[in-house]
């Protein structure tokens, strides 16, 4: 089997961002996923977000597990650091890399099979510990690599391609992320790039654990009548709670908008996330209200999308552990081995 390689030469008229890269510089290899797969749209949104934020590709570390979704890091940010872990173990490997080198931007790509089944515990601990990362789950409700069995996120009553209904209750990863303490929680749809790009940009600049669940239909095994993860079903039942615009770094602004107006939420890196409130009673900074609204809309058969929760004062694992500002991988032996006297003092404190 042969694959077409993208040309390395760029037309001189292609627009470059503030750090000198064209949008093509943020792409990867040619995708080998099924034609029409929603995952490719997610890859394109990540490319667009990184280019618009003027992020140098070498500053990004992208990690994944196993599955169709975990193949996608090969298709974007080809000049970035990358590591494909074992099934379900992406969060722990990313946590270790983050602790060793806090200067990189960490992007974790996973799927509903990789994160909601074998990796559920890994996902839970990454969220509750506040690992600074962008955790994207490309959620299609099936195991695409093994011929379309239901994943843990498949809705009860949703039917397989052969017409067999799913008897099990679904795992709602957005609800879990909210409950476990993630400080940026959003959901989007791979067929809505206009919504995906600013959500991803906001997650990248967020100062804590950012989680985005993206409904990404499997065109081969889960895009049929009876599936609640098909393109048609999501378009018909999508309830958008917000429209967000991402603003370049600006001075902090405090606002209490009326319904239909915008609220500007300062982020830890100095940038500003603008959220347009479409519901008079919806507060994106109220975690409990977000969980209640999510459950209420789910009971109505609606898929809530948009920025569901954000904590503008979010911290991360490094702040909790009081780690050194200097990356651990840059410390020498003298820094890491303070001597026998320090060991005696440490042991004495444990008695």
C-alpha positions in Angstrom: 0.0 0.0 0.0 1.3 3.5 -0.9 0.4 6.8 0.6 0.7 10.2 -1.0 3.1 12.6 0.7 2.3 16.3 1.0 4.7 18.5 -0.9 7.2 20.2 1.3 7.4 23.3 -0.9 5.0 26.2 0.0 3.8 28.9 -2.4 5.6 32.1 -1.4 2.3 34.0 -1.1 1.0 31.9 1.7 0.1 33.9 4.8 2.5 33.5 7.7 1.6 34.1 11.4 3.5 36.1 14.0 6.2 33.4 14.5 6.8 33.0 10.7 4.8 29.8 10.0 2.2 29.2 7.4 -0.9 27.1 8.1 0.6 24.3 6.1 3.5 24.1 8.6 1.1 22.9 11.2 -0.2 20.0 9.2 1.0 16.4 9.4 0.9 13.4 7.1 -1.9 12.5 4.8 -4.8 10.9 6.8 -5.5 7.2 6.3 -8.8 7.4 8.1 -12.1 6.7 6.3 -13.2 9.4 3.9 -15.6 11.7 5.8 -14.4 10.7 9.3 -15.1 13.4 11.8 -11.7 13.0 13.3 -10.1 14.7 10.3 -12.2 17.8 10.9 -10.9 17.8 14.5 -7.3 17.6 13.2 -8.0 20.6 10.9 -9.5 22.6 13.8 -6.3 21.9 15.9 -4.1 23.0 13.0 -6.2 26.2 12.6 -6.1 27.0 16.4 -2.3 26.5 16.7 -1.7 28.6 13.7 -3.9 31.5 14.8 -2.4 31.4 18.3 1.1 31.8 16.8 2.4 28.7 18.6 5.8 27.5 17.5 5.3 23.7 16.6 8.3 22.6 18.7 6.6 24.0 21.8 3.8 21.4 21.6 3.9 17.8 22.9 1.0 15.6 21.6 0.3 12.3 23.2 -2.3 9.6 22.4 -3.3 6.1 23.3 -4.9 3.4 21.0 -7.7 3.7 18.5 -8.7 5.6 15.4 -8.6 8.9 17.4 -5.1 8.1 18.7 -3.9 7.8 15.1 -4.8 11.4 14.4 -1.7 13.2 16.0 0.1 11.9 13.0 -2.1 14.1 10.8 -1.5 17.5 12.6 1.5 19.4 14.0 4.0 17.2 12.2 6.9 19.3 13.6 5.9 18.8 17.2 6.9 16.3 19.8 4.8 13.2 19.8 4.4 10.0 21.7 1.8 7.2 21.1 1.3 5.3 24.4 -0.4 2.0 25.2 -4.1 1.6 25.4 -5.7 4.0 27.9 -2.4 5.1 29.4 -2.0 8.5 27.7 -2.9 10.6 30.8 -0.3 9.1 33.1 2.5 9.3 30.5 1.5 13.0 29.8 1.5 13.7 33.5 5.0 12.4 33.8 6.2 14.4 30.8 4.5 17.5 32.2 6.2 17.2 35.5 9.6 16.8 33.8 9.2 19.7 31.4 6.5 22.3 32.3 7.6 24.6 29.4 5.8 22.6 26.7 2.2 22.8 25.8 0.6 19.4 26.3 -2.1 18.1 24.0 -3.7 14.7 24.8 -5.8 13.1 22.1 -7.9 10.1 22.9 -11.2 8.4 22.1 -14.2 7.1 23.9 -12.9 3.6 23.8 -9.4 4.7 24.9 -10.6 7.0 27.7 -14.0 5.8 28.8 -13.2 2.1 29.2 -9.7 0.9 29.8 -8.4 4.4 30.5 -11.3 5.6 32.7 -9.2 5.7 35.8 -6.3 7.4 34.0 -8.7 10.1 32.8 -10.2 10.6 36.2 -6.9 11.2 38.0 -5.6 13.6 35.4 -8.7 15.7 35.8 -8.8 15.7 39.6 -5.1 16.5 39.9 -5.3 19.5 37.6 -2.7 18.5 35.1 -2.3 21.4 32.7 -3.2 19.9 29.4 -5.7 20.0 26.6 -7.5 16.7 26.8 -9.6 16.1 23.6 -11.8 13.0 23.3 -13.0 12.2 19.7 -16.2 10.6 20.7 -18.0 8.3 18.2 -19.6 5.8 20.5 -18.0 2.7 18.8 -14.7 0.8 18.5 -14.0 1.7 14.9 -10.8 -0.3 14.6 -12.5 -3.6 15.7 -15.6 -3.3 13.5 -18.0 -1.1 15.4 -18.8 -2.6 18.8 -20.5 -0.2 21.3 -18.1 1.9 23.4 -18.8 3.0 27.0 -20.2 6.3 25.8 -22.9 4.9 23.5 -26.4 5.9 24.5 -28.7 3.2 25.8 -31.1 2.3 23.0 -28.8 3.5 20.3 -28.6 0.8 17.6 -25.6 -0.7 15.9 -25.1 -0.9 12.2 -26.8 -4.3 12.2 -29.8 -2.9 14.2 -28.9 -4.3 17.6 -29.8 -1.9 20.5 -27.3 -1.0 23.2 -28.5 -2.2 26.6 -26.0 -0.3 28.8 -26.1 3.1 30.3 -23.6 5.6 28.8 -20.5 7.1 30.5 -20.8 10.9 30.2 -17.3 12.2 30.1 -18.3 15.8 30.2 -20.3 15.2 33.4 -17.4 13.3 34.9 -14.9 16.1 34.0 -17.1 18.6 35.8 -17.5 16.4 38.9 -13.8 15.5 39.0 -12.6 19.1 39.1 -11.6 20.0 35.5 -11.4 23.8 35.2 -12.3 24.1 31.5 -15.0 21.8 30.2 -16.6 22.0 26.7 -18.3 19.9 24.1 -18.4 20.3 20.4 -19.3 18.6 17.2 -16.8 17.7 14.4 -19.3 19.1 11.9 -19.0 22.5 13.4 -15.5 23.9 12.9 -16.7 27.4 13.7 -17.4 26.3 17.3 -14.4 23.9 17.6 -11.6 26.3 16.8 -12.3 28.9 19.5 -13.0 26.2 22.0 -9.6 24.6 21.3 -7.9 28.0 21.4 -9.4 28.7 24.8 -8.3 25.3 26.1 -4.7 25.8 24.9 -4.4 29.1 26.8 -6.2 27.8 29.9 -4.1 27.4 33.1 -5.3 24.0 34.3 -7.0 20.8 33.2 -9.0 21.5 30.0 -11.3 18.9 28.6 -13.2 18.9 25.3 -15.5 16.1 24.3 -16.0 16.3 20.5 -18.8 14.2 19.0 -17.1 12.8 15.9 -19.3 10.4 14.0 -17.9 7.1 12.6 -19.0 7.2 9.0 -18.3 3.4 8.6 -19.9 1.9 11.7 -22.0 4.6 13.5 -23.6 7.0 11.0 -26.9 5.3 10.4 -30.5 5.8 11.4 -30.9 4.8 15.0 -27.4 6.0 16.1 -27.3 8.9 18.5 -23.7 9.7 17.3 -24.6 10.1 13.6 -24.2 13.4 11.7 -28.0 13.8 11.3 -28.9 13.1 14.9 -26.3 15.5 16.4 -27.3 18.3 14.0 -31.0 17.8 14.9 -30.4 17.6 18.7 -27.5 20.0 19.3 -28.3 22.5 22.0 -25.6 25.2 21.9 -25.3 27.0 25.3 -22.7 29.5 24.1 -20.9 31.0 21.3 -17.3 31.9 22.1 -14.8 34.2 20.4 -11.1 34.1 21.3 -9.4 37.4 21.8 -5.7 38.1 21.6 -4.0 38.9 25.0 -5.5 42.1 26.5 -5.9 43.8 29.9 -8.2 42.1 32.3 -11.8 43.2 32.0 -14.7 42.6 34.4 -18.2 42.4 33.0 -21.7 41.3 34.0 -23.5 40.9 30.7 -27.2 40.9 30.2 -28.7 38.0 28.2 -27.4 38.1 24.6 -24.3 40.2 25.6 -20.8 38.9 26.0 -18.7 38.1 29.1 -14.9 38.4 29.0 -13.1 35.8 31.2 -9.4 36.6 31.8 -7.2 33.5 31.6 -4.0 32.8 33.6 -1.7 33.6 30.6 -3.2 37.0 30.1 -5.4 36.2 27.2 -9.2 36.7 27.3 -12.0 34.2 26.5 -15.2 35.8 25.3 -18.4 33.9 26.0 -21.7 35.0 24.6 -24.5 34.1 26.9 -27.5 32.8 25.0 -29.5 31.7 28.0 -30.5 34.2 30.7 -30.0 31.7 33.5 -26.8 30.0 32.4 -23.5 30.9 34.2 -20.4 29.3 32.7 -18.5 29.9 36.0 -21.0 27.9 38.1 -19.8 24.3 38.2 -22.9 23.0 40.0 -25.3 24.8 37.6 -23.4 23.4 34.6 -23.8 19.8 35.9 -27.6 20.4 36.5 -28.1 21.9 33.1 -26.2 19.1 31.4 -28.3 16.4 33.1 -31.6 18.3 32.4 -30.8 18.6 28.7 -29.7 15.0 28.4 -33.0 13.9 29.8 -34.6 15.8 26.9 -32.4 14.0 24.4 -30.4 17.1 23.7 -26.6 17.2 23.3 -25.3 20.3 25.0 -22.4 22.0 23.2 -20.2 25.0 23.8 -18.2 26.1 26.8 -20.0 24.6 29.7 -17.6 25.6 32.5 -14.5 27.7 33.0 -12.6 28.7 36.1 -10.7 31.9 35.4 -8.5 31.4 38.4 -7.5 27.8 37.7 -4.3 26.3 39.0 -2.4 23.2 38.0 -0.5 20.3 39.4 2.8 22.2 39.6 1.2 24.8 41.8 -0.3 22.1 44.0 3.1 20.3 44.4 5.1 23.5 44.6 7.6 22.3 42.0 10.5 24.3 40.9 9.9 26.9 38.2 12.9 25.5 36.4 11.9 22.3 34.5 13.0 19.1 36.3 14.7 17.9 33.1 17.0 20.9 33.2 18.2 20.3 36.8 21.7 18.9 37.4 23.0 16.4 39.9 23.7 19.1 42.5 20.1 20.3 42.3 18.6 16.8 42.5 21.0 15.4 45.2 21.4 17.9 48.0 23.5 15.6 50.1 23.4 13.3 53.1 22.4 16.0 55.6 19.2 16.8 53.6 18.4 13.1 53.6 18.8 12.8 57.4 16.5 15.9 57.9 13.9 14.4 55.6 14.0 11.0 57.4 13.7 12.7 60.7 10.5 14.5 59.6 8.9 11.1 58.8 9.5 9.6 62.3 
